[in-house]
Amino acid sequence: MTSTLVRRHGSRHATDPARLRAAARARDWTEIQERMLVPLQEAVYARVGLGPGARVLELGCGAGLGLLLAAGRGASVAGAETERPELLAYAERRLRSTVGAPSGGGPVLGDEAWGAAGPGAGHSLVVSFRPLGCTAGDGAALGAQLARALDGARRGTQVVLTGWGPPERCAASGVLRAAQRLAEPVAGPGAGRSAGRDDLEDVASAAGLRLEGSGRVSCPFGYPDQESAVRGLLSTGLLDAALAATDTARVAKELGEALHPYTGSDGRVWLPNVFRYLVARSV
């Protein structure tokens, strides 16, 4: 079996400060933050009965942990990442080990992912584990990716969308919003937002999907100390507008203050969260 991974070569501008910051946040994402979403990913895969023969396309695959979990269940996997391409190098390294898996095809990343998720006619599951409901315009952005993914898709292709749960049950979203307000002098009010009750349903309806079910998953964020918590939250990309409007030190200070109620006497940080998922099909 031959891998069709898309390789990302280093830039000759590797010493550019913006690129270095992006590389640092990518490292923090893979080392600190990414694993926080594993309960959500595992719950979704269990709900849809993911197994051998499935062909998965993940929108916003990031560093590929969701794809790795899918490949571990025997699925052929493909990952598209339009917002944070610096994460694809991590996904490539991780997924090399799945090339010999009995899933029927090698993993595919990058631009080629839109058209290939193993042998057969298209994807059997399109999933997004980048939760909706924390930044302005995230629903429209996901809708555009979903339209591209489903263009020419077989009738009955399964789709799973995920989102932040109610604000009162998502401590992390409140912490993020406290820092997102720093972007308002430049971006205006609304750079960050609270999750809406029908966020997922609105995107699914606009895409013409038939709803099949939904669920909620407890997905706490736990860190050994505030420094790790700040680095992890900065790595999500949800604070990029605030970072552009001010500086890292000020955003980190705002995060530290917002994290104080969730910091124990031993310095550990615990943010209880509930995430939603929606199961639908193309018609």
N, C-alpha and C positions, 0 to 999 in steps of 0.2 A: 504494500500500500504506500502511496506517495503523498507526502504532505504538500498542501498547497498554501501554506502560511505565507502571508505577505510580510516581507522583512522591512524594517525601518532602520535606515542607516543614520549614524550620527551626523549632525550638521557641522559644517566648517565654522559655524558661529557658536560653537558649544560653550564659549566663555561669556556669551551675552548674559547680562544679569537676569533678564526676564526668563530666559531659557533655564538658567540655573535654578531660579525660584520654582519654575514649573517642574523641574526634575526633582527638587527636594520635596515638593508637595506630592508628586507621584510616588516617591519612596515612602512618605508618611502614610499615604493611602493604603499601600500594599502591606506595610508593616504594622499599622495601628488600626485603621478605620474599616477597611473592607470587610473583615471578618464579622463585623457587627450585624451584617445583613444575612448571615448564614441561616438563622432560624426562619426568616421570611422565604429565602430561596428553597430550603428543604420542605417547608410547608406547601409551597406552590407545586413543587415537583411531585410531592406525595398526592396532592389533590388531583392533579391531572393524570396520575399513574404513569409518569415518565419512565420509559425503559428501552430496551433494545429495539431498533427499528425506527425510533423517533428521529426527526430531523429538526433541530432547534436553531432558530435565529434569535440572538439576543440583541436588542437595541440598546445602545449605550453600555456595551459590555465591559468597559473599563479595563482593569487588569486581568479579567478573565476568570475570577473565582466561580461565578455562576456557571460559566461554560465548563469549568473543570468538574464541578459537581454533576452537571448533566452528562458529561462524558463518562464519569464514574458509574452512571446508571446504564451505560451502553448506548447512549444516543450519539448521533453524528451532530457536530456543532459548528456554528458559524457566528461570528461576532462583528457587529458594526459599531464604530465609535467615531462620531462626528465632532463632539465637543472637546474631548480630551485625548487627542491622538498620542500624547506622550506616554499613555498607559499601555498602548498596544505592545510595546517591547516586552513588558512583564507578561502579558497574556501569551505572547509567542513562546517565551521560555517555558512557561508552565505547561502549555498544551502540547509541546513536543512529545512529552511522555505518553500522550494518548494516541499517538499515530498508529501504534500497533494494536489498539483496542478493537475488539470484534464488533465495531459499530458500522462498518461498511464504508467509511470514508474518512479522510484526514480532516483536521480542523482548518477552517478558513477564516481569515481576519481581514479587516479593512474594507476597501471598496469592493472586492470580489465577494464579500459576504452576502451582499444583497441578492445575489443570484445563485448561491450554492450553499447547501447544508448537507452534503452527502449525495449519494445517488438517488435517482427518482425524480418525481415532478414537484420540485419546490419544497417548502418547509411544512412540517406538520404542526409545529408550535412556534409562535412568535411571542417573545416575552420581553418585558422591560422591568428591570429591578432598580431603576433610578426613580425613586418615589416622587410622585406628583404632590404639589401642595406646599412648596416652600419658597419658590421664586416666581416673580412675575413672568408670564408668558411661557411657563413650562408646559402647559397643556397644548398650546399651539405648536410648540416645537416637537412634542411627542406625536401630535396628530400628523405632522408633515412626514416624520419618519415612518409612522405606521402606514400611511398612504403609499409610500414608496415600497415598503416591505410587502404589502398586500396586492400591489399592482400585478395582475395576472395570476394571483394565487388561486389554488384550487378551492372550490366551494367546500366549506366545512373546516378550513384551517383554524386551528385553535389559537386563541390570543389571550395572554394574561398581562394585565396592567397592574401596577402597584402604586400605592400612595401613602402619605402620612395619614395617621388616624386623627381623631378629634384633638384639637390643640390642648385640651385639658388632660389628655392622656398621653401626650408626647412632650416630655420634658425637653428633649433635644431641639425640637422646633422652636420652643420659646427662647432657649439660649441663643440659637442662631438668629432669631428675629431681633434680639437685643443688639447684636453686632451689625446686622443688616441695616439698621437705622442710620449707621454712619455714612451710608451711601446716599441718603436722601438729599443732602445739600447739592449734590451733583446730578444724581439720577432722578430726583424728585420722589415724592411719597409713593410707596408701593414696590420698592425694589425687592422687598421680601413680603411674603404674605402668609396668612394662615390657611391650612387646608380647608377646602369646601366640602360639604357633605356629598355633593354629586360630581366631584372632579373627574373620577374615573368613568362614571356613566356618561358624562358630557363628551369626553374624548371618544368613547366607544360608539356613542350614538352618531357623532359626526362622521365616523369611519364606516357607518352602515353595518355595524356588527350586531349579532343576535346575542343577548345576554343569557348566560347559563347559570351563574351563581357568583357568590362572593364569600369572603372570609376575613377574619382579623387574626393577627399574630402578634404575640408579645415579643418584642425585639429590643431589649435593653442595651444601652451603650455603657460599658464599664471600662474604666481606665485606672491604672495604678496610682496616678497622680494628676494634678492639674496641668502640668506641662504636656503630658501625653494627650490629655483631653483637648487642649488647645491645638496641638499639632494635628490631631486626628480631625477635628472639626474644620480647621483651615484647609485640610486636604480634600474636603468634599467638593470644592468648587462652588459651593453655595454662598461663599463670602467674597467672591472675586470682585463684585461691584464695590463692596466696602473697602477692599484692599486697594482698588484703583482710586477711590475717592480720598483715602487718607494714607496710612502706612501700617505695616504689619504690627508694630509695637502698640499702636492705639487699638487696633482690632483685637489683639491678644489681651490687652488690658480689659477691654469691654467683655470679652469672653470669660476671663477670669472672675470678674465681678458677678456675671450671670451664673457661673458655675458654683459660686459659694454655697448656696442652699443645698446643693447636691454633693457636697464634699464632706466626707466623714472625718472623724477625729484622727484617723490614721492617714489622712491625705488622699484616700481613694475617692474616685468620682463615680457616681452611679446615676444614670439617666434612664428612668423607666419610660418605655415607648410602646405604643401599639401602632402597627401598620395594617393597611387594608390591601386586599387584592381582589381583582375582578376577573372572572373567567367568561370568555365570549367566543363566538365563532364567526367567520366570514360567511356571507350568504350569496 
